[in-house]
């Protein structure tokens, strides 16, 4: 059995499934998925320098808090960061 009881699942697959279900229900849910093994980046100094697809996490978060339109930021190679 895979992650969350889903056969053959990975963390990324479960995140994609959850986002799809949420958006299918009518709620736009921007996501930021970065490489690594940590569950969250909040409270870590790395949140100020982490960049995925040319977007720094802190800038993405600041824009979200300011009510600006933000899109998904998703790593293409989601393994451990280099």
Backbone as CSV, one residue per row, in Angstrom:
resi,resn,N_x,N_y,N_z,CA_x,CA_y,CA_z,C_x,C_y,C_z
1,UNK,0.860,-1.184,0.000,0.000,0.000,0.000,0.898,1.236,0.000
2,UNK,0.543,2.243,-0.755,1.331,3.459,-0.851,0.917,4.515,0.161
3,UNK,1.400,5.684,-0.040,1.121,6.822,0.831,-0.380,7.078,0.917
4,UNK,-0.868,7.358,2.098,-2.285,7.659,2.350,-3.208,6.526,1.902
5,UNK,-2.670,5.303,1.876,-3.490,4.156,1.506,-3.743,4.015,0.021
6,UNK,-3.058,4.800,-0.787,-3.242,4.737,-2.236,-2.129,3.898,-2.844
7,UNK,-2.470,2.818,-3.480,-1.488,1.907,-4.055,-0.572,2.630,-5.039
8,UNK,0.731,2.430,-4.877,1.702,2.991,-5.807,1.825,4.496,-5.760
9,UNK,1.358,5.117,-4.703,1.367,6.577,-4.660,2.688,7.135,-4.138
10,UNK,2.928,8.363,-4.486,4.068,9.109,-3.983,3.519,10.390,-3.358
11,UNK,4.353,11.088,-2.642,3.916,12.354,-2.042,3.408,13.288,-3.133
12,UNK,4.144,13.428,-4.216,3.747,14.329,-5.307,2.406,13.897,-5.896
13,UNK,2.197,12.600,-6.076,0.929,12.117,-6.628,-0.236,12.436,-5.704
14,UNK,-0.037,12.287,-4.406,-1.102,12.594,-3.451,-1.377,14.094,-3.418
15,UNK,-0.319,14.916,-3.477,-0.520,16.369,-3.525,-1.304,16.761,-4.773
16,UNK,-0.951,16.178,-5.911,-1.672,16.465,-7.155,-3.138,16.052,-7.049
17,UNK,-3.387,14.894,-6.470,-4.760,14.415,-6.293,-5.555,15.363,-5.406
18,UNK,-4.984,15.753,-4.279,-5.679,16.669,-3.361,-5.956,18.015,-4.007
19,UNK,-4.982,18.546,-4.743,-5.196,19.828,-5.413,-6.309,19.700,-6.455
20,UNK,-6.297,18.621,-7.206,-7.338,18.412,-8.212,-8.724,18.314,-7.606
21,UNK,-8.855,17.572,-6.527,-10.151,17.452,-5.860,-10.629,18.799,-5.317
22,UNK,-9.715,19.561,-4.751,-10.064,20.876,-4.211,-10.516,21.812,-5.326
23,UNK,-9.762,21.832,-6.428,-10.113,22.722,-7.532,-11.368,22.249,-8.256
24,UNK,-11.600,20.937,-8.322,-12.838,20.421,-8.911,-14.057,20.854,-8.100
25,UNK,-13.847,21.099,-6.806,-14.937,21.542,-5.932,-15.149,23.055,-6.019
26,UNK,-14.335,23.737,-6.841,-14.550,25.162,-7.073,-13.640,26.110,-6.321
27,UNK,-12.615,25.610,-5.656,-11.689,26.471,-4.918,-10.338,26.465,-5.607
28,UNK,-9.910,27.628,-6.092,-8.586,27.726,-6.700,-7.549,27.632,-5.587
29,UNK,-6.671,26.666,-5.666,-5.703,26.415,-4.622,-4.291,26.492,-5.186
30,UNK,-3.672,27.690,-5.159,-2.284,27.776,-5.613,-1.376,26.974,-4.684
31,UNK,-0.434,26.257,-5.274,0.489,25.449,-4.483,1.930,25.798,-4.810
32,UNK,2.787,25.588,-3.832,4.229,25.741,-4.015,4.849,24.433,-3.554
33,UNK,5.370,23.669,-4.502,5.987,22.386,-4.184,7.454,22.465,-4.550
34,UNK,8.294,22.305,-3.534,9.738,22.414,-3.703,10.393,21.056,-3.496
35,UNK,11.601,20.889,-4.006,12.303,19.627,-3.786,12.701,19.475,-2.322
36,UNK,12.861,18.250,-1.914,13.335,17.994,-0.562,12.483,16.985,0.161
37,UNK,12.829,16.761,1.411,12.145,15.757,2.216,11.431,16.360,3.419
38,UNK,11.558,17.651,3.622,10.923,18.308,4.766,9.466,18.613,4.438
39,UNK,8.612,18.533,5.452,7.185,18.754,5.245,6.856,20.219,5.000
40,UNK,7.467,21.102,5.733,7.207,22.535,5.549,8.505,23.322,5.582
41,UNK,8.438,24.522,5.061,9.610,25.392,5.071,9.428,26.577,6.021
42,UNK,8.190,26.802,6.431,7.921,27.923,7.344,8.749,27.745,8.625
43,UNK,9.351,28.812,9.070,10.160,28.766,10.277,11.603,28.363,10.027
44,UNK,11.944,28.103,8.790,13.320,27.741,8.441,13.949,28.897,7.663
45,UNK,15.201,29.162,7.930,15.900,30.253,7.235,15.895,30.042,5.724
46,UNK,15.826,28.792,5.310,15.841,28.471,3.881,14.648,29.064,3.132
47,UNK,13.571,29.396,3.832,12.392,29.937,3.147,12.681,31.272,2.454
48,UNK,13.743,31.947,2.882,14.085,33.248,2.291,14.930,33.129,1.032
49,UNK,15.507,31.970,0.799,16.383,31.807,-0.365,15.918,30.715,-1.326
50,UNK,14.999,29.866,-0.905,14.532,28.779,-1.757,13.891,29.335,-3.020
51,UNK,14.325,28.819,-4.153,13.778,29.254,-5.445,13.428,28.021,-6.269
52,UNK,12.233,28.015,-6.821,11.766,26.944,-7.690,11.207,27.590,-8.944
53,UNK,11.654,27.137,-10.092,11.170,27.649,-11.388,11.305,29.172,-11.469
54,UNK,12.384,29.705,-10.883,12.640,31.137,-10.948,11.848,31.978,-9.964
55,UNK,11.123,31.341,-9.045,10.294,32.066,-8.079,10.781,31.747,-6.669
56,UNK,11.170,32.793,-5.935,11.561,32.587,-4.535,10.304,32.349,-3.701
57,UNK,10.392,31.387,-2.782,9.241,31.059,-1.946,8.735,32.281,-1.193
58,UNK,9.644,33.039,-0.600,9.226,34.195,0.209,8.477,35.219,-0.645
59,UNK,8.856,35.372,-1.906,8.149,36.298,-2.797,6.755,35.762,-3.137
60,UNK,6.658,34.459,-3.380,5.370,33.818,-3.676,4.432,33.979,-2.484
61,UNK,4.942,33.715,-1.289,4.140,33.834,-0.074,3.716,35.279,0.170
62,UNK,4.627,36.218,0.003,4.325,37.631,0.205,3.232,38.089,-0.763
63,UNK,3.323,37.666,-2.005,2.293,38.019,-2.989,0.943,37.437,-2.603
64,UNK,0.946,36.212,-2.110,-0.300,35.585,-1.676,-0.932,36.355,-0.525
65,UNK,-0.132,36.697,0.459,-0.633,37.451,1.621,-1.173,38.813,1.203
66,UNK,-0.532,39.425,0.200,-0.954,40.742,-0.279,-2.211,40.668,-1.140
67,UNK,-2.691,39.459,-1.408,-3.899,39.301,-2.203,-3.656,39.361,-3.698
68,UNK,-2.403,39.287,-4.104,-2.074,39.308,-5.525,-2.339,37.937,-6.138
69,UNK,-2.610,37.937,-7.421,-2.822,36.671,-8.122,-1.501,35.915,-8.180
70,UNK,-1.520,34.680,-7.739,-0.326,33.836,-7.802,-0.702,32.532,-8.466
71,UNK,0.253,31.912,-9.067,0.010,30.623,-9.697,0.744,29.521,-8.959
72,UNK,0.589,28.321,-9.461,1.308,27.200,-8.893,2.793,27.307,-9.200
73,UNK,3.602,26.921,-8.258,5.042,26.791,-8.444,5.371,25.360,-8.035
74,UNK,5.838,24.569,-9.015,6.054,23.147,-8.763,7.407,22.736,-9.332
75,UNK,8.181,22.048,-8.508,9.480,21.560,-8.958,9.290,20.533,-10.077
76,UNK,10.249,20.477,-10.976,10.208,19.463,-12.022,11.039,18.248,-11.623
77,UNK,12.080,18.469,-10.837,12.880,17.389,-10.272,12.708,17.509,-8.758
78,UNK,11.758,16.789,-8.217,11.370,16.995,-6.831,12.146,16.150,-5.828
79,UNK,13.292,15.650,-6.228,14.129,14.915,-5.294,14.773,15.851,-4.295
80,UNK,15.764,15.367,-3.611,16.456,16.179,-2.615,17.128,17.360,-3.288
81,UNK,17.113,18.534,-2.639,17.752,19.715,-3.218,19.257,19.544,-3.281
82,UNK,19.877,20.215,-4.237,21.325,20.121,-4.370,22.018,21.187,-3.551
